[in-house]
Amino acid sequence: MQCLNSVRSNVTDQLNLPTGNSTAQLISKDILPLSASEYSIHQTHPTPLYNILLAALVMTAIQIALFLLYTWNGSLTQTYLDICRFDCHWYANIALRGYHNISPIPTAPDLWQTNVAFFPGLPLLGRLVMLLTHTDAQTAIVIASQCATFVFWVYFLVLLWTWCPTSIIRIAACIGVIVHPISFMMMQGYSESLFMASLLGYMYWSNRAMRSGSPGQWALAAVHGIIMTLTRILGVSVILYPMFLIIFLALQENYWKRFFQKFCSAVALSIAALCGALAFFLYCFVAFGEWNLYMQVQSASWGNKIDYLNIFRLTSYTSFTK
């Protein structure tokens, strides 16, 4: 709250917004749903984009270095090649061979019998890396996840620099991300990095599109949303963000005259974001005759049951502490 108040106290007249530096414009507007008079300026001296890119590169390099140090086996090359473990092999298999399935579905996970247990976002990115670098599938998946980690840091730092002008808060937030256990999974060829990057991008560009109505920003928000739902099924629960955002902004700024138009735009953006998951389900139907094959494999081979009320269960937040 102190950080937000500090941001608000630095707000000046909107006409004083510097327009000559195009690299600063990306982070001169943030994702916070502030009032219209406060929206345009949160920093007297916006941080140039190249500073953000450099900081994101440094943070990604720190994560890679820490992971290599933790898994060190005597050789830098071999340690890096051994990063791909567990789910990474499944993503590499999909990137290399595509999806396959047998009937009946195996009762235990076996990537050589059925691999329709993971969404295709990361395998598609890994396949692109394979084509560009001519590396093996496992290494390509690791590189893809680490590139996505860099994008995650870009969005994270853009929002952090806009929200919190206090350096100590920025440093504490970055350290908190690095020491979190999920940060190791972002280095290991898992889909967390791509999902988090597309999630932050979806929220960031959705907010800017709602504010300005720029077609380019609408398109960027839609692309990030599609990648998000194409990467993890959890992304489907986030697609409604623009709709909740526009309701919040309408309540805060009291512009009900344009509410219907803005809300329809938010609905359209949410539907566009859903197309990633719908494309995967359509592929499963065309290729295997079952649109929900992913759910079936998760249930039969992995023992995962669909629980739509899971978010409301206390055990969802305490199971790791038992």
C-alpha positions in Angstrom: 0.0 0.0 0.0 2.9 2.3 0.8 4.4 1.6 -2.6 1.1 2.4 -4.4 0.7 5.6 -2.4 4.2 6.6 -3.4 3.3 6.0 -7.0 0.2 8.1 -6.7 2.0 11.0 -5.0 4.3 11.4 -8.0 1.5 11.8 -10.5 1.6 15.1 -12.5 -0.5 16.7 -15.1 -1.1 14.4 -18.1 0.2 17.0 -20.6 3.6 16.7 -19.1 4.0 13.1 -20.4 7.3 12.8 -22.4 6.5 11.6 -25.9 9.9 11.8 -27.6 11.3 8.6 -26.1 9.5 5.7 -27.6 11.4 3.2 -25.5 9.9 4.8 -22.4 6.4 4.6 -23.6 6.1 0.9 -23.0 6.4 1.3 -19.2 4.9 4.8 -18.8 1.5 3.1 -18.5 0.9 0.3 -16.2 -1.6 -2.5 -15.5 -3.0 -0.9 -12.3 -6.6 0.2 -12.7 -6.1 3.7 -11.5 -8.4 6.6 -12.4 -8.0 8.4 -15.7 -6.2 11.4 -14.3 -3.7 9.2 -12.7 -3.2 6.7 -15.4 -0.8 8.3 -17.9 2.0 9.3 -15.5 3.4 7.3 -12.6 7.0 8.1 -13.0 8.6 11.5 -13.6 11.5 9.7 -15.3 10.3 6.5 -16.9 12.8 3.7 -17.1 14.0 3.1 -20.7 13.1 -0.2 -22.2 16.7 -1.2 -22.8 17.3 -1.0 -19.0 14.4 -3.4 -18.5 15.7 -5.8 -21.1 19.2 -5.7 -19.6 17.8 -6.3 -16.1 15.6 -9.2 -17.4 18.6 -10.8 -19.1 20.6 -10.5 -15.8 17.8 -12.0 -13.8 17.4 -14.9 -16.2 21.2 -15.5 -16.2 21.2 -15.6 -12.4 18.4 -18.2 -12.4 20.3 -20.3 -14.9 23.5 -20.0 -12.9 21.8 -21.0 -9.6 20.2 -24.0 -11.2 23.4 -25.1 -12.8 25.2 -24.7 -9.4 22.5 -26.7 -7.6 22.7 -29.6 -10.2 26.4 -29.4 -10.9 28.0 -32.8 -11.9 31.5 -31.7 -12.8 31.1 -30.4 -16.3 29.3 -27.3 -17.5 28.2 -28.8 -20.8 27.0 -32.0 -19.3 25.2 -30.2 -16.4 23.3 -28.1 -18.9 22.4 -31.0 -21.1 21.1 -32.9 -18.0 18.7 -30.0 -17.1 15.9 -31.7 -19.0 14.2 -34.0 -16.5 10.7 -35.4 -15.7 8.0 -33.5 -17.6 10.6 -32.0 -19.9 11.0 -35.4 -21.6 7.3 -35.4 -22.3 7.4 -32.0 -23.9 10.4 -33.0 -25.9 8.6 -36.2 -27.1 5.7 -34.1 -28.3 7.9 -31.6 -30.0 9.7 -34.3 -31.8 7.0 -36.9 -32.6 3.8 -35.0 -32.2 0.8 -36.4 -30.2 0.0 -40.1 -30.1 -2.4 -42.3 -28.1 -3.4 -46.0 -27.8 -6.8 -47.4 -26.7 -7.5 -48.3 -24.0 -5.6 -45.5 -22.3 -2.7 -46.9 -20.1 -3.3 -46.8 -16.4 0.3 -45.6 -15.8 2.1 -42.7 -17.4 4.0 -43.9 -20.5 5.1 -41.3 -23.0 5.7 -43.9 -25.7 2.0 -45.1 -25.5 0.2 -41.8 -25.0 1.5 -38.3 -24.5 -1.8 -36.4 -24.8 -1.3 -35.3 -21.1 0.3 -31.9 -21.8 -0.9 -28.8 -23.7 1.0 -28.0 -26.9 2.2 -24.4 -26.1 5.7 -25.3 -24.9 6.2 -28.2 -27.4 5.4 -25.8 -30.3 7.9 -23.3 -29.0 10.4 -26.1 -28.6 9.8 -27.3 -32.1 10.5 -23.7 -33.4 13.8 -23.7 -31.4 14.7 -27.1 -32.9 14.2 -25.7 -36.4 16.2 -22.5 -35.7 19.1 -24.0 -33.7 19.2 -27.6 -35.0 19.5 -28.9 -31.5 18.0 -32.1 -30.1 14.4 -31.9 -28.7 15.4 -32.0 -25.0 17.9 -29.1 -25.3 15.4 -27.2 -27.5 12.7 -27.5 -24.8 15.1 -26.2 -22.1 16.1 -23.3 -24.3 12.5 -22.5 -25.1 11.5 -22.4 -21.4 14.5 -20.2 -20.6 13.7 -17.8 -23.4 10.1 -17.6 -22.0 11.6 -16.9 -18.6 13.4 -13.9 -20.1 10.0 -12.6 -21.4 8.5 -13.3 -18.0 11.1 -11.1 -16.4 10.6 -8.3 -19.0 6.9 -8.1 -18.1 7.5 -8.6 -14.4 10.1 -5.8 -14.3 7.9 -3.4 -16.4 5.1 -3.8 -13.9 7.4 -3.6 -10.9 9.2 -0.5 -12.1 5.8 1.2 -12.7 4.2 0.1 -9.4 7.1 0.5 -7.0 9.6 3.4 -7.4 11.4 2.3 -4.2 14.5 0.3 -5.1 14.4 -1.8 -2.0 10.9 -3.1 -2.8 12.0 -3.9 -6.4 15.0 -5.8 -5.1 13.0 -7.7 -2.5 10.4 -8.7 -5.1 13.1 -10.0 -7.5 14.8 -12.0 -4.7 11.4 -13.4 -3.8 10.8 -14.7 -7.3 14.3 -16.2 -7.6 14.2 -18.1 -4.3 10.7 -19.4 -5.0 10.8 -23.2 -5.8 8.9 -22.6 -9.0 11.8 -20.6 -10.4 13.8 -23.8 -10.6 11.0 -25.3 -12.7 11.2 -22.3 -15.1 14.7 -23.4 -15.9 14.0 -27.1 -16.3 12.0 -27.3 -19.5 8.6 -27.0 -17.8 5.7 -24.9 -19.1 5.5 -22.6 -16.1 7.8 -20.0 -17.7 5.8 -19.7 -20.9 2.5 -19.7 -19.0 3.7 -16.9 -16.6 5.1 -14.9 -19.5 1.9 -15.1 -21.5 -0.2 -14.5 -18.4 1.5 -11.3 -17.5 1.5 -10.2 -21.1 -2.2 -10.9 -21.4 -3.0 -8.8 -18.3 -0.6 -6.0 -19.3 -1.8 -5.6 -22.9 -5.5 -6.1 -21.9 -5.3 -3.1 -19.6 -3.6 -0.9 -22.2 -6.1 -2.0 -24.8 -9.0 -1.1 -22.5 -7.5 2.3 -21.8 -6.5 3.3 -25.4 -8.6 1.1 -27.7 -5.5 0.7 -30.0 -6.0 -2.2 -32.4 -2.4 -3.2 -32.0 -2.8 -3.5 -28.3 -6.0 -5.5 -28.7 -4.1 -7.9 -31.0 -1.2 -8.2 -28.6 -3.5 -9.0 -25.7 -5.3 -11.6 -27.8 -2.0 -13.3 -28.9 -0.8 -13.5 -25.3 -4.2 -14.9 -24.2 -4.1 -17.6 -27.0 -0.6 -18.6 -26.0 -1.6 -18.7 -22.3 -4.6 -21.1 -22.9 -2.5 -23.1 -25.4 0.1 -23.7 -22.7 -1.8 -24.8 -19.7 -5.5 -25.5 -19.0 -5.2 -23.2 -16.0 -5.2 -20.3 -18.5 -8.9 -20.8 -19.2 -9.6 -19.5 -15.7 -7.8 -16.3 -16.4 -9.5 -15.3 -19.7 -12.2 -13.4 -17.9 -9.7 -10.9 -16.6 -10.6 -8.1 -19.1 -14.3 -8.4 -18.2 -13.6 -8.0 -14.5 -11.2 -5.2 -15.2 -13.7 -3.2 -17.2 -16.3 -3.6 -14.5 -13.8 -2.4 -11.9 -12.8 0.6 -14.0 -16.4 1.5 -14.6 -17.1 1.5 -10.9 -14.0 3.5 -10.2 -14.2 6.1 -12.9 -18.0 6.1 -13.4 -18.1 6.1 -17.2 -21.2 4.0 -17.7 -22.0 5.7 -21.0 -19.3 3.7 -22.7 -19.5 0.6 -20.4 -21.5 -1.6 -22.9 -19.1 -0.9 -25.7 -16.1 -1.6 -23.5 -17.6 -4.7 -22.0 -18.4 -6.2 -25.4 -14.8 -5.6 -26.3 -13.7 -7.4 -23.1 -15.9 -10.3 -23.9 -14.5 -10.5 -27.5 -11.0 -10.5 -26.1 -11.8 -13.2 -23.6 -13.3 -15.4 -26.4 -10.2 -14.8 -28.5 -7.9 -15.9 -25.6 -10.0 -19.1 -25.2 -9.2 -20.0 -28.8 -5.8 -21.5 -27.8 -7.4 -24.2 -25.6 -10.3 -24.7 -28.1 -7.7 -25.3 -30.9 -6.1 -28.1 -28.8 -9.5 -29.7 -28.0 -10.4 -29.5 -31.7 -7.2 -31.2 -32.7 -7.8 -34.0 -30.2 -11.3 -34.5 -31.7 -10.0 -34.6 -35.3 -6.9 -36.7 -34.6 -8.3 -39.1 -31.9 -12.1 -38.7 -32.0 -12.2 -37.5 -28.4 -12.2 -33.7 -27.8 -11.5 -34.3 -24.0 -8.8 -36.9 -24.5 -6.5 -34.7 -22.4 -8.8 -35.0 -19.4 -9.2 -38.7 -20.0 -5.4 -39.3 -20.0 -4.9 -37.2 -17.0 -7.6 -39.2 -15.1 -6.6 -42.7 -16.3 -2.8 -42.5 -16.4 -2.1 -39.8 -13.8 -5.0 -40.1 -11.4 -5.9 -36.4 -11.7 -9.7 -35.8 -11.3 -11.5 -32.7 -12.4 -12.6 -30.6 -9.4 -14.2 -27.4 -10.4 -14.5 -26.3 -6.8 -10.8 -26.9 -6.0 -10.0 -23.2 -5.7 -12.4 -23.0 -2.7 -11.0 -26.0 -0.8 -8.6 -25.3 2.1 -6.6 -28.4 1.3 -5.5 -26.9 -2.0 -3.4 -24.4 -0.1 -2.2 -26.6 2.8 -1.3 -29.9 1.1 2.3 -28.9 0.7 2.7 -28.1 4.4 1.6 -31.5 5.6 
